[in-house]
Amino acid sequence: MKDAETRLLQQLADKLAGLSADMLALESDLLDGSLPLHKNHLRSARNLTHYLALRRHDLRDLQANLAVLGLSSLGRSESHILSAIQTVYHVLRSLVRPEETKSGETPCLTESPVKFDEGSGLLSSNTAALLGRTPKGRKVRIMVTMPTEASTNYQLVRDLLRSGMDCMRINCAHDNPDVWLGMIRNLKLAEKEIGRSCRIEMDLAGPKLRTGPIEPGPAVLRCRPERDTFGRVIKPARIWLTSLLKQENSPQEKAPSLTVDEQFIAKLHQGDVVRFRDARDARRSLQVVRVERAGCWTVIRKTAYFVPGIELHAVPGNASHPIRKTSWTGRVGPIPRTSQKLLLKQGEILVVSRSTMPGKPARRDKAGHVTSPAQIGVTLPHFFDHAKDGQPVWFDDGKIGGLIRSVNRTSVRVEITQARIEGEYLGEGKGINLPATRIDTPALTEDDVKHLEFIAQHADLVGYSFVRTEDDVRQLIAHLRELKKESLGIVLKIETQAAFDNLPRIILAAMAMRAMGVMIARGDLAVECGYQRLAEIQEEILWICEAAHMPVIWATQVLESLARNGIPSRSEITDAAMGERAECVMLNKGPHVVEAVKALDDILRRMQDHHEKKRSMLRRLRVADCLPKLMTSYASSDLVPIDRGACPVQQLESNSG
């Protein structure tokens, strides 16, 4: 061997020895005995610190040199990193000093806590502890967020379970305990009917910063027919008329309803015509098409605007009827005020107020120029204490972006910098993200603590929203211990920049519990960290969690078009396939969520033969069958078992001999 080659091999070996020393040093610093680790996670905690020490270095040159030598470049060694370092180190030493190999005097690095073939086993064990047994024929679990109707629609829950749902997700930011209990009861019934178990995860709402209420708009109801491209009516608008005293909601959910005097309703028959002038003083008429016990259905073929007090004149459809020969009148009763949204355009100012007073839309002159800016309050007004000029603000999952331009004791002025040319509408209860603003508020709210009692009684997992630090994790664990529910699994939802920055410490704190995992909440995370960085960040989370042998839930907008509209996009199919690298994939609710579960089940089953985490599995390719047959074939039975006690070079020589 040439001297230059020998020097390179020695340098690589020395580099690996130095990395090993760094790993042990960081382990000593982080795992100093003060961390209360569960016994099942002791080795995983050590492996995590070793991996973090490795990733503090830029290893690209080292990887390139190892790859040229045909050795492992350490790119798929997260779950057993020190073992991988040791293996490559011993190969290099045997090449540099073969006499040491023959004499058995090769220097040995510190024993690895996780051997080469143990990392995947630890991850599988931890996944089972959190998410239950592996579903038949599929490694990756499927979690589904429940809509409100799941509390009363047993068939929906049963179909979801039959289609492949492995974990029911209930979001405690919505509905109430009675609705949640209905969902759980339906699941228990479905489990008995189908003979298939399903875990229950309940998400705490957390201290979500949201927009406050907006003052309602005018009391007006617009009804318009459906028209074709040429403006011809193809479907008249349906309006439900009901008695003011004994009013009943429209039998059809989307159909509008109007209340009218009881005597007026009582005289109406099929075929009658109701004439009126709408809010614009336009002449309009309704035709009665069906009369029911609680009211009657009418149709209108022109757009009309109804306001309270409009006078209605009914004309009998059959003028020859002996009793109903003359017309009669009535008036439209109260109409609920419409909900309003704030129209925001680029360059305009939004005043974010501490006040709980309802927000107001901007006032504009006839040319559309703003004369008084839009205003809105927030649910966590103490964020003002930390807001500074120039910091970014994002509204409604990043649809609207802005920069803080001034801060005072009562309000913050935000300049809108990102919105469509025609503007974006901002409603009440929409999320606000402040990536550069520190907000000191506990991750557990008073409502969360109350909901924990219900969750501890009925759920298998608790989703921890807006966790940011290891102290947040310890706070949740303390509450679970008070409830004597240390067996409850914890899912750490990584959805803020702070949570991502503190991820290793958050994971180590969660290792005090037996069952724990991480959810990559990609929606909020993309807004917090920037969409350009999302792909990079979710990769880092996957790597760190694999090093900790911690299961990952791949969440937000998976097959969203399919769940909502019944038709998937090509890009989201690819995104769903990427979920194979996690241990669970979460679907959000939608009218077609059952079809989405079936599609995801099929995608994951197909992809698991090609990928395991980020390792490509070289399954036989059908496309290769068109090539000429080879003279020899390869089978797994040709493999010679590896003696892990022997030097790798000696083992290779014995196998080849």
C-alpha positions, 0 to 999 in steps of 0.5 A: 500500500502506498504511503499516501493511501496509508496516511489517508486511511490513518487520518480517517481512522483518527477522525472517527476516533475523535468523533467517538470521543466527542460522543462520549463527552456530550453523553457525559454532559447531558446524561449526568444523572439528573434526568429521570429516564425510564429504564426502557429509554436508557440506551436510546438516550445515550444513542441520541446524545451520540448522534447529536455530537456527530451532527455538530460536525460537517461530515461531507468530506469524511463521507465522500472518502469513506464511500470511495473506499467502499465503506459505510458513509454513516448516512443510514446509521441514526439508530445505532450511530456509535456501533456504525462508527466502531465498525468503520473504524476497525475496518480502517485500522485493519487496513492500516495495521494488518498485524494488529488484526492478526494478533488481535490487538486492534484498539477497541472504542467504547462499547456501543449502547445499541448494536447494528441490529438493535436500533430498529427493534427498539423503535418498533417496541416504542412504537407498539407502546405508543400506537399499539400492535402493528396492523396486519400487512402494513407497518405504518399506522393511520391516524384520522381526525374526527369530525363532529358528526362522528359522535352521532354517525356510527356508520362513519366511524365503523367505515373508517375503522374497517378501511384501515384507521389505527388511531382515532384523533379527537381535537379538544380545541373543538366540540365538548366532552359530550361530543367526544364521548359520543365519538369514543362510544361509536369507536368501541361499538365498531371495534366489537363489530369488526374485531379490530382494535384502535387507539384513541388520541386526544389533543389538548388545545394549548395556548393558541394565539387567535384573532378575536371576534368581529362585529357582525354585519347587517341583518340581510339575507341574499338568495340567488338562483344558479345560472349557466354560462349565458346567465340563464337560470338552471336551478331556482333558489329555494327558501324555507318559510316558517312561522315566527312563533313556532319557527323550525330550522330549514329541513335542508341544511344549506337552504336559507329560511325566513320567519313570517307572521303565523297567520300569513303562513297558515293561508299559503297553499301550493301554487300561491305567489308571494310578491315583494320589494327587496332591500334594493326596492327591486320587484321580486316574487316567490312561488310556493312549491310545497306546504309542510306542517312546520312551514312551506318551501318556495322558489325564486328565479331572480336574486333577492336581498331580504331584510327584516320588515319587508312587506309580503303580498300573497296572491292565491294560485287558484283565484276561483277558490271560494274562500281564498279569492283575495290577497293577504299580507305579512312581514319578514321577521328578524334575520340573523346578522351576517358574519363579517370578515376583514378584507386586507390588501398588500400595503394596508394597515391592520390594527391589532388591539388589546381590547376585547371589543369586536373588530371592524373592517376598514372604511373605504372611500368611493375609490376604494382607498382606506380612510380608517384601517381594519381592527381586530383583537387577539385571544392572548393580549400579553403577546404585546409585551414582547412584540417589536417593530419589524417582526413578522406576523402570519395569519390564518395558516400563513395565508396573510403575512405582515410586519409589525410597524409600531407597538404601543400599550393598546395596539400593534400596527401591522403592515400587510406584506403578503396577500393576493392582489385582490386581497385576502379575507381574515375571519375571527378565530384564525391562528396567528403565528409570530416566529420571531416574538417570544411569548411567555405563556404556559403550554398547559392552559386552565382548560387543558388541565380540566380536559386532562381528567377526561383524557386520562379516563378515556384516551390512550394518548394525549397530544401536547400542543404548542410545547416549546421547552423541556419544562413544558414536558415536565409540567404535563408529566407532573399532571399525569402523575397527579392523575395516576396516569403515567401509562398514558402515551404522550405525543409532542406536537412540534409546531413552533420554531422554539419546539424545533430548536429545543427538540433534543431536550424536549425528547430527553424530558419525555423519556421519563415516560414509557410511551411517547412520540413526536408529531410533525405538525407541518402546517404551523411549522411551515408558517413558523420556520418558512415554507422554504425550510419545511422539507429540511426541518422535517428531515432533521426531525425524522433523523433525531427521532430515529436516533432516539428510537421515538415514533413519528407521526407525519401530519397536516394536509396529507391527501387533503384534496382527496379528503375534501373534494374526492379527487387527489392531486399528484403531488399529495400522492407523492407526499403521502408515500413519503409518510412511509418514513414515519411510524404513523400518518395522520389524515384530517377530516373531510367529506371523503375521508373514508376514501382517503383512508382506503387510498392511504392504506393502499399507498403505504402497503405498496411503498413498504416493499420499497422503503423502510424509513429512509433505506431503499429496499431492493425488491425485485423490479417487474420492469427488469423481467424484459431483460435477458436472463442471467447465467446465475441467480441470487437468493437470500440462502446464499448469505453466510451468517456474519460472526460479529466477534470477528474483524470485518476484514477477516470476515470478508476474507473468510466469506469470499474464500 
